[in-house]
Amino acid sequence: MNNQQPAIIVVTGIMAAGKSTIAHLLAQRFQRGVHIEADMLQRMIVAGGKWVSQRDPGEPHGEAAQQLRLRLKNMCLLGKSFFEAGFIVVLDDIILGDRWQHLQEELNGVPFSLVVLAPHVDIVTQQRDRQRSKPARGSAWATYLDRELRTSMAGIGLWIDNTEQTPEETVTEILQSLQAE
C-alpha cells in the first residue's frame, strides 16, 4: 500500500480493543487521511435508536439489527466518497459474522484492507475499562464478541495482538504490514 494513494482500511476488534484510538492515529499518519467511526454514526440517531441489549450477548434482532446494518452501509458510503476524492480512509466498527459479508457487499469494487485488533479478552475487561471514558458492556459481552470474532473471522485480514502495545506501536505495525502487501 502506497502512503499517498487512496485506500480504505477497516479496523475491527471487540469493544474496547482500541479500534477508535488506533483508527484515528492511523488516519493521521497519511497526508490525506479520514477516520470514520461507526459509533459516531450510531449517535446520529437521536430518537428511535435501538441499541443491542446491554445484558444479553448475542446477535442483534429486529430493529437493532436493521440499524446496525444501516450504520455499516452509511459508514461504507461515506468511506467510498472520501476514497473517490483521493483520501486514505480508515473505518472502524465491530465486524464479525454476517457483518463481514455485509462489509464486503458495501465495499464491492473498492479495494480495502482489514485489520483485526485482538488483545487478550481478560485485559480488555479488566484494565481497559478503568482507562476509558466509554466503558465496555462487561465481561459477558467481551467474551461473546471475542469468541465470535476468533471463530467467524479466523484467517481473514491482518491480526494484531495489541495487548502489550501502545497505540503508536500498533499503528506502526499496521503501516509496516500494509506496506509489505
C-alpha positions in Angstrom: 0.0 0.0 0.0 1.4 3.4 -1.0 1.2 6.0 1.7 -0.3 8.6 -0.8 -2.6 6.5 -2.9 -6.3 6.4 -2.0 -7.2 3.4 0.1 -9.7 2.0 2.6 -8.5 0.4 5.8 -11.1 -1.3 8.0 -10.1 -1.6 11.7 -12.1 -4.1 13.7 -12.0 -5.9 17.0 -14.1 -6.4 20.1 -15.4 -3.5 22.1 -12.6 -1.7 24.0 -9.9 -3.3 21.8 -8.7 0.2 20.8 -10.4 0.5 17.4 -11.2 4.2 17.5 -7.9 5.2 19.0 -5.9 3.2 16.6 -8.0 4.2 13.6 -7.7 7.9 14.4 -3.9 7.7 14.9 -3.6 5.7 11.7 -5.6 8.2 9.6 -3.4 11.0 11.0 -0.3 9.3 9.5 -1.4 10.0 5.9 -1.1 13.2 4.0 -4.9 13.0 3.3 -6.4 10.7 5.9 -10.0 10.3 7.2 -11.3 8.4 10.2 -14.9 7.3 10.1 -16.1 5.9 13.4 -19.3 3.7 13.3 -20.2 4.7 16.8 -20.4 8.3 15.7 -22.9 7.3 13.0 -24.9 5.4 15.6 -25.1 8.5 17.8 -26.7 10.4 14.9 -29.9 8.6 15.6 -31.3 11.0 18.2 -34.7 9.4 18.5 -35.8 5.8 18.0 -32.4 4.3 18.2 -32.3 0.7 19.1 -29.0 -0.5 20.7 -28.0 -4.1 21.2 -29.1 -5.4 24.6 -26.7 -4.4 27.3 -27.3 -7.6 29.3 -27.7 -10.4 26.8 -24.8 -11.0 24.5 -25.8 -12.3 21.1 -26.7 -11.4 17.5 -29.0 -8.4 17.4 -32.5 -8.9 16.0 -35.3 -6.8 14.6 -34.9 -3.0 14.6 -31.5 -3.2 16.3 -30.1 -5.4 13.6 -31.6 -3.2 10.9 -30.0 -0.1 12.4 -26.6 -1.8 12.7 -26.9 -2.7 9.0 -27.8 0.9 8.1 -24.9 2.1 10.2 -22.5 -0.1 8.3 -24.0 0.9 4.9 -23.6 4.6 5.7 -20.1 4.1 7.1 -19.1 2.5 3.8 -20.9 5.0 1.6 -19.1 7.8 3.4 -15.8 6.0 3.2 -16.2 5.4 -0.5 -17.0 9.0 -1.1 -13.8 10.1 0.6 -11.8 7.4 -1.2 -13.1 8.6 -4.5 -12.0 12.1 -3.6 -8.4 10.8 -3.1 -8.2 10.2 0.7 -6.9 7.2 2.6 -10.0 6.2 4.7 -9.9 4.3 8.0 -13.2 2.8 9.0 -13.7 1.4 12.5 -16.5 -0.9 13.6 -17.1 -4.3 15.1 -17.1 -6.6 12.1 -17.7 -10.3 12.6 -20.1 -13.0 11.4 -22.6 -11.7 8.9 -21.3 -8.2 9.2 -18.1 -9.4 7.4 -20.3 -10.4 4.4 -22.2 -7.1 4.6 -19.0 -5.1 4.7 -17.8 -6.9 1.5 -21.1 -6.2 -0.2 -21.0 -2.5 0.7 -17.3 -2.1 -0.4 -17.8 -4.2 -3.5 -15.5 -2.9 -6.3 -13.3 -0.9 -3.9 -10.1 -2.4 -2.6 -9.7 -2.4 1.1 -7.6 -3.9 3.8 -8.9 -5.4 7.1 -7.0 -5.0 10.4 -8.2 -7.1 13.3 -7.2 -5.9 16.8 -7.1 -8.9 19.0 -6.0 -8.1 22.5 -6.5 -10.7 25.3 -10.1 -10.5 26.3 -9.3 -10.5 30.1 -7.2 -7.4 29.6 -10.0 -5.7 27.8 -12.5 -6.4 30.5 -10.2 -5.6 33.4 -7.6 -2.9 32.6 -9.1 -1.0 29.7 -12.4 -0.3 31.3 -10.6 1.6 34.0 -8.9 3.8 31.5 -11.8 4.6 29.2 -14.5 7.3 29.2 -16.9 4.9 27.5 -16.9 1.7 29.4 -17.3 -1.7 27.7 -20.5 -3.5 28.3 -19.0 -6.1 30.6 -17.2 -9.4 30.5 -20.1 -11.4 29.1 -20.2 -9.2 26.0 -16.4 -9.1 25.6 -16.2 -12.9 25.9 -19.0 -13.4 23.5 -17.6 -11.0 20.9 -14.0 -12.3 21.3 -15.2 -15.9 20.7 -17.3 -14.8 17.7 -14.5 -12.7 16.2 -11.9 -15.5 16.5 -14.4 -18.1 15.1 -16.0 -16.1 12.2 -13.0 -14.1 11.2 -10.2 -16.6 11.6 -7.6 -16.2 8.9 -9.1 -13.1 7.4 -7.1 -9.8 7.4 -4.1 -8.7 9.4 -4.4 -9.8 13.0 -2.6 -7.9 15.7 -2.4 -8.8 19.4 -2.2 -5.3 20.7 -2.4 -6.3 24.4 1.1 -5.2 25.3 1.5 -2.4 22.6 1.0 1.3 22.9 -1.4 2.7 20.3 1.6 4.2 18.4 3.3 0.8 18.3 0.1 -0.8 16.9 -0.2 1.9 14.2 3.5 1.3 13.2 2.9 -2.4 13.0 -0.2 -1.9 10.8 1.7 0.5 8.5 4.7 -1.8 8.1 2.4 -4.8 7.4 0.2 -3.0 4.9 3.3 -1.6 3.1 4.7 -5.1 2.7 1.5 -6.2 0.9 
